[in-house]
Amino acid sequence: MKAVKVSELAFADDLVLMASTKNNLQQNVNLWEKELEKRNMIISVNKTKTMIISRETQNHTIKLATEALEQVTFFKYLGEPTGMMGK
C-alpha cells in the first residue's frame, strides 16, 4: 500500500495545516490566506497557532501576512489534545 501525505484537516471552521518543513508550512498558510481572501474570509491571527511535533525543542516563525503566529507546545483540535511530542 502506498503512503498518503495529509497536509490539511478540516471540520466546519476548524483547520489544521501540516507540513514537513517550515517553508512548506509557510507556503500552505500563504495559499490558504490567499484563497480565503478571494471568498471575503480571513484567518484570525489571534486564534491561529503553530506547533512543531518533535522530540527536540525547536523554534520557528510562521507569518500570516506580516504578523508572526504564536508557537505553542500543546493544543486541542476537535477536543483532542496534541502536544509537541505527538501525544
NORVENHU-V77405 format. One line per field, one symbol per residue. ss: DSSP state (H for helix, E for strand, - for the rest). phi: phi as a letter, one per 30 degrees, with the letter a starting at -180 (. if undefined). burial: 1 if it has 9 or more other ideal C-beta (glycine too) atoms within 8 Angstrom, else 0. A space follows every 10 residues. Layout:
ss: ???
phi: ???
burial: ???
This chain:
ss: -------EEE E--EEEE--- -HHHHHHHHH HHHHHHHH-- --------EE ---------- --EE--EE-E E--EEEE--E EEE----
phi: .ddccccbbb bhccbccbad bedddddddd ddddddddch bbcdddccbb accadcdbba bccchccddd cbcaacbhic dbcddic
burial: 0000000100 0000001010 0001111110 0110011000 0010100111 1100000001 0111000010 1000001000 0101000
